[in-house]
Amino acid sequence: MNNIQNIMKETRIAMDRSIESTKKEFSTIHAGKASPAMLDTVKVEMYGTMMSMNQVATVSAPEPRLLVVTPFDKGQAKAIEKAIREGNLGLDPAQQGGVIRVPLPSMNQDRRKELVKVVHKFAEEGKIAVRHARTHGREVLKKLSGVSEDDVKHAEKDLQKLHDDFIKKIDDLIKSKEAEIMEV
């Protein structure tokens, strides 16, 4: 049974997912030091299917400016190296004896600005997801039967406030991530 409370709850859950997804995307961008999470978004084609990095290799950061990728199947090192190179992260991996070393490029001003653009792209995707959740909630509200028009209008205002709060959360995430990236 759909009621206003359930619709608001489901909308909040959807918006929370958008924030979590945005945070996860942001975690793949590191300005200063290497982090295994940087390769989380890289997909590797293996055995005819696309797999995430953690399914095909272990990733470690033994030094601040270096990632080391150790494939579970050494025969797939070339495919993993290719996936990292083509992952739009600006990385240039090199394979040595079945292990892939991924040195991080030094951070010049241009590289930092590029990363900020990527952050804004991820943030915009998060904002779009929040807007979709609000729109979906609004559509479900309008279809409710046995609810007064005033209650629906009040709920729509609450939805809008929820939307604004989540958009602000994403804007705050952008600010802190930008500060992290631009910090020299």
C-alpha positions in Angstrom: 0.0 0.0 0.0 1.5 3.3 -1.1 1.1 6.2 1.3 2.9 9.6 1.6 5.3 8.3 4.3 6.3 5.3 2.2 6.8 7.5 -0.9 9.0 9.9 1.1 10.9 7.0 2.6 11.5 5.4 -0.8 12.5 8.7 -2.3 15.0 9.4 0.5 16.5 5.9 0.1 16.9 6.5 -3.7 18.6 9.9 -3.0 20.9 8.3 -0.4 21.9 5.8 -3.0 22.8 8.7 -5.4 25.0 10.3 -2.7 26.7 7.0 -2.0 27.3 6.4 -5.7 28.8 9.9 -6.0 31.0 9.4 -3.0 32.2 6.0 -4.5 32.9 7.7 -7.9 34.8 10.5 -6.0 36.9 7.9 -4.2 38.4 6.8 -7.5 39.9 10.3 -7.9 43.0 11.0 -5.9 45.2 14.0 -6.4 48.1 13.3 -4.2 48.6 9.7 -3.3 47.9 6.3 -4.7 44.9 4.4 -3.4 43.7 0.9 -4.5 40.2 2.4 -4.9 41.4 4.5 -7.9 41.0 1.4 -10.1 37.5 0.5 -8.8 35.8 1.9 -11.9 38.1 0.1 -14.3 36.4 -2.9 -16.1 38.5 -5.7 -17.6 37.3 -7.9 -20.5 38.1 -11.4 -19.4 36.7 -14.7 -20.6 34.2 -12.9 -22.8 32.7 -10.8 -20.0 33.4 -7.4 -18.4 34.6 -7.8 -14.8 35.6 -5.2 -12.2 39.2 -4.9 -11.2 38.7 -6.5 -7.7 37.4 -9.7 -9.4 40.5 -10.2 -11.6 43.4 -8.8 -9.4 44.6 -7.5 -6.1 45.5 -3.8 -6.1 48.0 -2.4 -3.6 49.7 1.0 -3.0 53.1 0.2 -1.7 54.3 3.7 -2.3 52.5 7.1 -2.4 52.8 7.5 -6.2 52.6 3.8 -7.2 49.9 1.2 -7.6 50.8 -2.5 -8.0 48.2 -4.8 -9.7 48.7 -8.5 -9.2 46.4 -10.5 -11.5 44.8 -13.7 -10.1 45.5 -15.2 -13.6 49.0 -14.1 -14.8 48.0 -14.9 -18.3 45.5 -12.1 -18.2 48.0 -9.4 -17.3 47.9 -7.9 -20.8 44.1 -7.5 -20.7 44.3 -5.9 -17.3 47.1 -3.5 -18.4 45.0 -2.6 -21.5 41.9 -1.9 -19.4 43.8 0.4 -17.0 45.4 2.3 -19.9 41.9 2.7 -21.5 40.1 3.5 -18.3 40.2 7.3 -18.8 42.2 7.8 -15.6 45.3 9.2 -17.4 47.4 6.2 -16.1 50.2 4.5 -18.0 50.7 1.0 -16.6 53.7 -1.2 -17.3 53.8 -5.0 -16.9 56.8 -6.8 -15.3 56.8 -10.5 -14.9 53.0 -10.8 -14.6 52.7 -7.9 -12.2 51.5 -4.5 -13.4 53.1 -1.4 -12.0 51.0 1.8 -12.3 53.0 5.0 -11.6 50.8 8.0 -10.9 51.5 11.0 -13.0 52.9 14.0 -11.1 50.2 16.6 -10.4 50.6 19.7 -12.4 48.0 22.5 -12.5 46.5 21.1 -15.8 46.2 17.6 -14.4 44.4 19.0 -11.3 42.0 21.0 -13.5 41.3 17.8 -15.5 40.5 15.9 -12.3 38.2 18.8 -11.1 36.3 18.4 -14.4 35.9 14.7 -13.8 34.6 15.4 -10.3 32.0 17.8 -11.7 30.9 15.2 -14.2 30.4 12.6 -11.5 28.6 15.2 -9.3 26.3 16.1 -12.1 25.4 12.4 -12.6 24.6 12.3 -8.8 22.4 15.4 -9.1 20.6 13.9 -12.0 19.9 10.8 -10.0 18.6 12.9 -7.1 16.3 14.8 -9.5 15.0 11.5 -11.0 14.2 10.3 -7.5 12.3 13.5 -6.8 10.4 13.3 -10.1 9.5 9.7 -9.5 8.3 10.5 -6.0 6.2 13.3 -7.3 4.6 11.1 -10.0 3.7 8.4 -7.4 2.2 11.1 -5.1 0.0 12.4 -7.9 -1.4 8.9 -8.5 -2.4 8.4 -4.8 -6.1 7.9 -4.2 -7.9 8.8 -1.1 -5.5 11.6 -0.2 -6.4 15.2 0.0 -5.0 17.7 -2.5 -3.5 19.7 0.4 -1.7 16.6 1.7 -0.2 16.0 -1.8 0.9 19.6 -2.1 2.5 19.5 1.3 4.2 16.2 0.5 5.5 17.8 -2.8 7.0 20.7 -0.8 8.7 18.1 1.5 10.0 16.3 -1.6 11.4 19.6 -2.9 13.1 20.3 0.4 14.5 16.8 0.4 15.8 17.3 -3.1 17.4 20.6 -2.2 19.1 19.1 0.9 20.6 16.3 -1.2 21.8 18.6 -4.0 23.5 20.7 -1.2 25.2 17.5 0.1 26.6 16.9 -3.4 27.7 20.5 -3.7 29.5 20.1 -0.3 31.1 16.9 -1.6 32.3 18.8 -4.7 33.8 21.6 -2.6 35.8 19.3 -0.3 37.0 17.1 -3.2 38.0 20.1 -5.2 40.0 21.4 -2.2 41.7 18.0 -1.9 42.6 18.0 -5.6 43.8 21.6 -5.8 45.9 21.3 -2.6 49.6 21.4 -3.6 
